[in-house]
Amino acid sequence: MGGECFGMIYLAFLVCPALVLLIFSSVVTAQEESPLQDDWRDVWLFRFLVNVLGYSTIIIPGYLLIRYFKRTNYLDTGSGVFFPVIKACVFGTEAKSALLDDVSISSRNEGDSGSALGQAGRLIFCAAGLQASYLTWGVLQERVMTRSYGASTPEEEGERFKDSQFLVFMNRILALTVSGLWCLLFKQPRHGTPMYKYSFASLSNIMSSWCQYEALKYISFPTQVLAKASKVIPVMLMGKMISQKSYEYWEYLTAALISVGVSMFLLSSTAGKHPSTVTTFSGVVILGGYIVFDSFTSNWQDNLFKYKMSSVQMMFGVNLFSCLFTVGSLLEQGALFDSVAFMARHSEFAFHAVLLSVCSACGQLFIFYTINQFGAAVFTIIMTLRQAIAILLSCFLYGHAVTLVGGFGVAVVFLALFLRVYARSRMKSGRRQALPMPQKV
């Protein structure tokens, strides 16, 4: 049953996005062009399908092997030097009740451990780390994907970097190295998750990252920021689908208020006289893919934390498969050596790519720790607020004025956060009062 579910989900990952994108692309007019499209091989849909084909050459054999090992009852009949590796990758210790009990899971998701002051301190630490990492990452992302390299004068065109997948690979290889060293140097919990389960989050993660980079070729950066600001509700809906989570009415209400408030602020603050690029239909489709993939990633990771593992173990497992998928696809396309040659020609790009990877690795540490401590919905709220902070920084640095509508949007966001904190504290106090008092003997 587990193997069939595994295959169905992977099939959905591989086939459904490709079919949907093919349908959408047929509507796109012939006039929609990007300055990066020198020939048909630079069209985003072609690159997307080529990437999916590359991933499938790893996924399909892996799926068949997992089905084989499970059908032959390899856990009981297998032996030999590769038995421990196959056991860890396919079976883990799932059959030996490695799952935490429901009380531990709920207390982890609600962040009940420790005092209220300690809980608030951890939340502030997570929020500050995420903001610092991804604000820097966002600035570099726009620079790499929208500007040229190698131009000695403003009149020269220079050379633009085109392969979004290589940037994803750079980000993941450094994150894998950091998390691997951390696991070696510091004691970690006994790992109970079948390793192949990380591949679900890994595949959706690299697809969402690819969509995020690729979208900047077709839409402006403010438009991308605006789309990210409304992820809270999709993440909650994905949580219901994946983990059968139930949310209170006030959680939906505050999520909607946060999305509306941030959208009001972003719309009023980013309506400049000189938009960087025109918003195209392809850009909207790619952003839709980003939201779907990203919502799945955080909820699947949240679901995996039911197993006994640390945040760094999660980071290592996800990035291990991400590196495997991306390097395999890049080698099959011959794009790995072209991208390395581009780095050799342009030292500034090499510096930006490495700095992007550092920000991504640090950000991932904070992501996994935040999801582990507070859950996917709280993580999404923090990342949503990052969009408004990015615009505030722009206002301070470049002298943009905050309009009345933008100020009202900020007020709506903080009102929604206040209501969320108040409602959650009331629920926790109600639960504590409902618990039976211990009897003295």
C-alpha positions as CSV (number, residue, x, y, z in Angstrom):
1,M,0.0,0.0,0.0
2,G,2.8,2.4,0.9
3,G,4.5,1.7,-2.4
4,E,1.3,2.3,-4.4
5,C,0.8,5.6,-2.6
6,F,4.4,6.5,-3.2
7,G,4.0,5.9,-7.0
8,M,0.7,7.8,-7.2
9,I,2.1,10.9,-5.6
10,Y,5.2,10.8,-7.8
11,L,3.1,10.3,-10.8
12,A,1.0,13.3,-9.9
13,F,4.2,15.3,-9.5
14,L,5.5,14.3,-12.9
15,V,2.4,14.2,-15.1
16,C,-0.1,16.7,-13.7
17,P,2.1,19.8,-13.8
18,A,3.3,19.0,-17.3
19,L,-0.3,18.5,-18.6
20,V,-1.5,21.7,-16.9
21,L,1.4,23.7,-18.2
22,L,1.0,22.4,-21.7
23,I,-2.7,23.4,-21.6
24,F,-1.8,26.9,-20.3
25,S,1.0,27.4,-22.8
26,S,-1.4,26.8,-25.7
27,V,-3.3,30.0,-24.7
28,V,-0.1,32.1,-24.7
29,T,0.1,34.4,-27.7
30,A,3.0,34.3,-30.1
31,Q,3.8,37.9,-29.2
32,E,4.8,37.0,-25.6
33,E,8.6,36.9,-25.7
34,S,11.3,37.4,-23.2
35,P,14.7,39.1,-23.9
36,L,16.3,35.9,-22.7
37,Q,14.7,33.7,-25.3
38,D,17.3,33.5,-28.1
39,D,15.8,30.3,-29.5
40,W,13.1,27.8,-28.7
41,R,15.3,25.9,-26.3
42,D,15.1,28.9,-23.9
43,V,11.3,28.8,-23.6
44,W,10.4,28.1,-20.0
45,L,8.0,25.3,-20.8
46,F,10.6,23.4,-22.8
47,R,13.1,23.8,-19.9
48,F,10.5,22.7,-17.4
49,L,9.7,19.5,-19.3
50,V,13.4,18.7,-19.9
51,N,14.0,19.1,-16.1
52,V,11.1,16.8,-15.3
53,L,12.4,14.3,-17.8
54,G,15.8,14.4,-16.1
55,Y,14.2,13.9,-12.6
56,S,12.1,11.0,-13.9
57,T,15.2,9.1,-14.9
58,I,16.1,8.9,-11.2
59,I,12.5,8.7,-9.8
60,I,11.2,5.9,-11.9
61,P,14.1,3.4,-11.2
62,G,13.9,4.4,-7.6
63,Y,10.2,3.8,-7.4
64,L,10.6,0.4,-9.1
65,L,13.3,-0.6,-6.6
66,I,11.3,0.4,-3.6
67,R,8.3,-1.6,-4.9
68,Y,10.5,-4.6,-5.4
69,F,12.1,-4.5,-1.9
70,K,8.7,-4.1,-0.3
71,R,7.0,-6.8,-2.3
72,T,9.8,-9.3,-1.6
73,N,9.7,-8.6,2.1
74,Y,13.3,-7.6,2.0
75,L,13.3,-6.4,5.6
76,D,12.9,-9.9,6.8
77,T,14.7,-11.9,4.1
78,G,17.5,-9.6,3.0
79,S,21.2,-9.8,4.1
80,G,24.6,-8.7,2.9
81,V,26.7,-5.6,3.0
82,F,24.0,-3.4,1.4
83,F,21.3,-4.4,3.8
84,P,21.7,-1.5,6.3
85,V,21.7,1.0,3.5
86,I,18.6,-0.4,1.8
87,K,16.8,-0.8,5.2
88,A,17.5,2.9,6.0
89,C,16.4,4.1,2.6
90,V,13.3,2.0,2.1
91,F,12.1,0.9,5.5
92,G,13.7,3.0,8.2
93,T,12.3,2.1,11.7
94,E,8.8,2.9,10.7
95,A,7.6,-0.7,11.7
96,K,9.2,-0.3,15.1
97,S,6.9,2.6,16.1
98,A,9.4,5.4,15.5
99,L,6.5,7.8,15.4
100,L,6.0,10.1,18.3
101,D,2.7,9.9,20.1
102,D,-0.2,12.3,19.4
103,V,0.5,14.3,22.5
104,S,4.1,15.0,21.6
105,I,3.1,16.0,18.0
106,S,0.4,18.4,19.2
107,S,2.7,19.9,21.8
108,R,5.4,20.4,19.2
109,N,3.1,22.1,16.7
110,E,1.7,24.4,19.3
111,G,5.0,25.3,20.8
112,D,3.9,24.5,24.4
113,S,7.3,23.5,25.7
114,G,9.0,25.9,28.0
115,S,7.7,29.2,29.4
116,A,5.7,31.8,27.4
117,L,8.8,34.1,27.5
118,G,11.0,31.3,26.1
119,Q,8.5,30.5,23.4
120,A,8.3,34.2,22.4
121,G,12.1,34.3,22.3
122,R,12.3,31.3,20.0
123,L,9.7,32.8,17.7
124,I,11.6,36.2,17.5
125,F,14.9,34.3,16.9
126,C,13.3,32.3,14.1
127,A,11.7,35.4,12.5
128,A,14.9,37.5,12.7
129,G,16.9,34.7,11.1
130,L,14.5,34.1,8.3
131,Q,14.2,37.8,7.6
132,A,18.0,38.4,7.5
133,S,18.6,35.4,5.3
134,Y,15.9,35.8,2.8
135,L,15.9,39.6,2.5
136,T,19.5,39.3,1.3
137,W,18.7,36.3,-0.8
138,G,15.8,38.2,-2.5
139,V,18.1,41.1,-3.5
140,L,20.7,38.8,-4.9
141,Q,18.1,36.7,-6.7
142,E,16.8,39.7,-8.7
143,R,20.3,40.8,-9.5
144,V,21.3,37.4,-10.9
145,M,18.2,36.8,-13.0
146,T,17.4,40.2,-14.4
147,R,20.8,41.9,-15.0
148,S,23.7,41.1,-17.3
149,Y,27.4,40.3,-16.5
150,G,30.6,41.3,-18.2
151,A,29.5,44.7,-19.5
152,S,32.3,47.2,-19.0
153,T,30.2,50.2,-20.0
154,P,26.4,50.9,-19.6
155,E,26.0,50.7,-23.4
156,E,27.2,47.1,-23.6
157,E,24.7,44.4,-23.3
158,G,26.8,41.9,-21.4
159,E,25.8,38.3,-20.9
160,R,22.9,37.0,-18.9
161,F,22.7,33.8,-16.9
162,K,19.8,31.6,-18.0
163,D,19.9,28.3,-16.2
164,S,17.8,28.5,-13.0
165,Q,18.3,24.9,-12.2
166,F,22.1,25.4,-11.7
167,L,21.4,28.1,-9.1
168,V,19.1,25.6,-7.3
169,F,21.9,23.0,-7.4
170,M,24.4,25.6,-6.0
171,N,22.0,26.4,-3.1
172,R,21.4,22.8,-2.3
173,I,25.0,21.5,-2.4
174,L,26.1,24.0,0.2
175,A,23.1,23.3,2.4
176,L,23.9,19.6,2.1
177,T,27.5,20.2,3.2
178,V,26.5,22.4,6.1
179,S,23.9,20.0,7.4
180,G,26.1,16.9,6.9
181,L,29.0,18.5,8.9
182,W,26.5,19.5,11.6
183,C,25.2,15.9,11.9
184,L,28.7,14.6,12.2
185,L,29.9,17.1,14.8
186,F,26.8,17.2,17.0
187,K,24.8,14.3,18.4
188,Q,21.5,13.8,16.6
189,P,18.4,11.7,17.5
190,R,18.2,8.1,16.3
191,H,16.8,8.4,12.8
192,G,13.6,6.6,12.1
193,T,12.3,7.9,8.8
194,P,12.6,5.9,5.5
195,M,15.0,8.0,3.5
196,Y,12.9,7.9,0.3
197,K,10.2,10.0,2.0
198,Y,12.5,13.0,1.9
199,S,12.4,12.9,-1.9
200,F,8.8,14.2,-1.9
201,A,9.7,17.4,-0.2
202,S,12.9,17.5,-2.2
203,L,11.2,17.3,-5.6
204,S,8.6,19.9,-4.7
205,N,11.3,22.1,-3.2
206,I,13.5,22.2,-6.2
207,M,10.5,22.8,-8.5
208,S,9.3,25.7,-6.4
209,S,12.8,27.2,-6.4
210,W,13.0,26.7,-10.1
211,C,9.7,28.5,-10.6
212,Q,10.8,31.3,-8.4
213,Y,14.0,32.0,-10.4
214,E,12.3,31.4,-13.7
215,A,9.4,33.7,-13.0
216,L,11.7,36.7,-12.8
217,K,12.3,36.4,-16.6
218,Y,8.7,37.2,-17.2
219,I,7.4,39.3,-14.4
220,S,8.6,42.1,-12.2
221,F,10.1,41.4,-8.8
222,P,7.3,43.4,-7.0
223,T,4.7,41.2,-8.7
224,Q,6.5,38.1,-7.5
225,V,6.6,39.5,-4.0
226,L,2.9,40.2,-4.2
227,A,2.1,36.7,-5.2
228,K,4.1,35.2,-2.3
229,A,2.2,37.4,0.1
230,S,-1.0,35.4,-0.3
231,K,0.5,31.9,0.5
232,V,-1.0,31.5,4.0
233,I,-4.4,30.1,2.8
234,P,-2.9,27.7,0.2
235,V,-0.6,26.3,2.9
236,M,-3.5,25.8,5.2
237,L,-5.5,24.0,2.5
238,M,-2.6,21.8,1.6
239,G,-2.2,21.0,5.3
240,K,-5.8,19.7,5.3
241,M,-5.1,17.5,2.2
242,I,-1.7,16.1,3.4
243,S,-2.0,15.8,7.1
244,Q,-5.8,16.1,7.6
245,K,-5.2,19.1,9.8
246,S,-8.2,21.0,11.2
247,Y,-8.1,24.7,11.6
248,E,-10.3,27.0,13.6
249,Y,-12.4,29.6,11.9
250,W,-10.3,32.4,13.4
251,E,-7.2,30.9,11.8
252,Y,-8.8,31.2,8.3
253,L,-10.0,34.7,9.2
254,T,-6.6,35.9,10.3
255,A,-4.8,34.3,7.4
256,A,-7.2,36.1,5.0
257,L,-6.7,39.4,6.8
258,I,-2.9,39.0,6.7
259,S,-3.0,38.3,2.9
260,V,-5.3,41.2,2.3
261,G,-3.3,43.6,4.5
262,V,0.1,42.7,2.9
263,S,-1.4,42.9,-0.6
264,M,-2.8,46.3,0.1
265,F,0.6,47.5,1.3
266,L,2.5,46.0,-1.6
267,L,0.1,47.2,-4.3
268,S,0.2,50.8,-3.0
269,S,4.0,50.8,-2.4
270,T,5.2,49.1,-5.6
271,A,3.2,50.9,-8.2
272,G,6.1,52.8,-9.6
273,K,6.5,54.7,-12.7
274,H,9.1,52.4,-14.1
275,P,8.2,48.8,-13.7
276,S,11.1,46.5,-14.4
277,T,9.3,44.0,-16.7
278,V,5.9,43.5,-18.1
279,T,3.7,40.9,-16.3
280,T,3.1,38.1,-18.8
281,F,0.7,35.1,-18.7
282,S,3.6,32.7,-18.5
283,G,4.9,34.5,-15.4
284,V,1.5,34.1,-13.7
285,V,1.4,30.4,-14.6
286,I,4.9,29.9,-13.2
287,L,4.0,31.8,-10.0
288,G,1.0,29.5,-9.6
289,G,3.3,26.5,-9.9
290,Y,5.6,28.1,-7.2
291,I,2.7,28.5,-4.8
292,V,1.5,24.9,-5.2
293,F,4.9,23.3,-4.9
294,D,6.0,25.5,-2.0
295,S,2.7,24.9,-0.1
296,F,3.2,21.1,-0.5
297,T,6.9,21.3,0.6
298,S,6.3,23.0,4.0
299,N,3.4,20.7,4.9
300,W,5.2,17.5,3.9
301,Q,8.1,18.6,6.0
302,D,5.8,19.4,8.9
303,N,4.3,15.9,8.5
304,L,7.7,14.2,8.5
305,F,8.6,15.9,11.8
306,K,6.2,13.3,13.4
307,Y,9.2,11.0,13.2
308,K,12.1,11.3,15.6
309,M,14.5,13.6,13.9
310,S,16.2,17.0,14.3
311,S,15.8,20.0,12.0
312,V,19.3,19.4,10.7
313,Q,18.5,15.8,9.8
314,M,15.5,17.0,7.9
315,M,17.7,19.5,6.1
316,F,20.3,16.9,5.2
317,G,17.7,14.4,3.9
318,V,15.9,16.9,1.7
319,N,19.1,18.4,0.3
320,L,20.6,15.0,-0.4
321,F,17.8,14.2,-2.8
322,S,17.8,17.7,-4.2
323,C,21.4,17.4,-5.1
324,L,20.8,14.0,-6.7
325,F,17.9,15.3,-8.8
326,T,19.5,18.5,-9.9
327,V,23.0,17.3,-10.7
328,G,21.5,14.3,-12.6
329,S,19.3,16.6,-14.7
330,L,22.1,19.1,-15.3
331,L,24.5,16.4,-16.5
332,E,21.9,14.9,-18.8
333,Q,21.3,18.3,-20.4
334,G,25.0,19.2,-20.5
335,A,24.1,22.4,-18.7
336,L,26.4,21.8,-15.7
337,F,29.6,22.5,-17.5
338,D,28.1,25.5,-19.4
339,S,27.2,27.1,-16.1
340,V,30.6,26.4,-14.6
341,A,32.1,28.1,-17.7
342,F,29.9,31.1,-17.1
343,M,31.1,31.3,-13.5
344,A,34.7,31.2,-14.8
345,R,34.1,34.0,-17.3
346,H,32.3,36.3,-14.7
347,S,33.8,36.4,-11.2
348,E,31.1,38.7,-10.1
349,F,28.5,36.1,-10.9
350,A,30.5,33.5,-9.1
351,F,30.5,35.7,-6.0
352,H,26.8,36.3,-6.2
353,A,26.0,32.6,-6.7
354,V,28.1,31.6,-3.7
355,L,26.5,34.3,-1.5
356,L,23.1,33.2,-2.7
357,S,24.0,29.7,-1.6
358,V,25.1,30.9,1.8
359,C,21.9,32.8,2.4
360,S,19.9,29.8,1.2
361,A,21.7,27.4,3.5
362,C,21.3,29.7,6.6
363,G,17.6,30.3,5.6
364,Q,17.0,26.5,5.4
365,L,18.4,26.0,8.9
366,F,15.9,28.6,10.2
367,I,13.1,27.1,8.0
368,F,13.4,23.6,9.4
369,Y,13.8,24.8,13.0
370,T,10.7,27.1,12.7
371,I,8.5,24.4,11.1
372,N,9.7,21.9,13.8
373,Q,8.9,24.4,16.6
374,F,5.8,26.2,15.4
375,G,4.4,24.4,12.3
376,A,4.0,25.3,8.6
377,A,1.3,27.9,9.1
378,V,3.3,30.0,11.5
379,F,6.4,29.7,9.2
380,T,4.3,31.0,6.3
381,I,3.1,34.0,8.3
382,I,6.7,34.9,9.1
383,M,7.7,34.6,5.5
384,T,4.6,36.6,4.4
385,L,5.6,39.5,6.7
386,R,9.0,39.4,5.1
387,Q,7.4,40.8,2.0
388,A,6.1,43.9,3.8
389,I,9.5,44.3,5.5
390,A,11.3,44.2,2.2
391,I,9.1,47.0,0.9
392,L,9.6,49.0,4.1
393,L,13.4,48.7,3.6
394,S,12.9,50.0,0.1
395,C,11.0,52.9,1.4
396,F,13.7,53.8,3.9
397,L,16.6,53.2,1.5
398,Y,15.1,54.9,-1.6
399,G,12.7,57.4,-0.2
400,H,9.5,55.9,-1.4
401,A,6.4,57.3,0.3
402,V,4.0,55.0,2.2
403,T,0.4,55.8,1.0
404,L,-2.7,55.9,3.2
405,V,-3.8,52.6,1.7
406,G,-0.4,51.0,2.4
407,G,-0.5,52.2,6.0
408,F,-4.0,50.8,6.4
409,G,-2.7,47.5,5.0
410,V,0.0,47.4,7.7
411,A,-2.6,48.1,10.4
412,V,-4.7,45.2,9.1
413,V,-1.7,42.8,9.2
414,F,-0.9,43.7,12.8
415,L,-4.5,43.5,13.8
416,A,-4.7,40.0,12.3
417,L,-1.5,39.0,14.2
418,F,-2.9,40.3,17.5
419,L,-6.2,38.4,17.0
420,R,-4.2,35.2,16.1
421,V,-2.1,35.5,19.3
422,Y,-5.1,36.3,21.4
423,A,-7.2,33.5,20.1
424,R,-4.4,31.0,20.5
425,S,-3.7,32.0,24.1
426,R,-7.4,31.7,24.9
427,M,-7.5,28.2,23.5
428,K,-4.4,27.1,25.4
429,S,-5.7,28.5,28.7
430,G,-9.0,26.7,28.0
431,R,-7.2,23.4,27.5
432,R,-5.2,23.8,30.7
433,Q,-8.4,24.5,32.7
434,A,-10.0,21.4,31.1
435,L,-7.2,19.1,32.2
436,P,-8.0,17.1,35.4
437,M,-6.1,18.1,38.4
438,P,-3.6,15.5,39.7
439,Q,-4.9,13.6,42.7
440,K,-2.8,13.5,45.9
441,V,-2.3,10.2,47.6
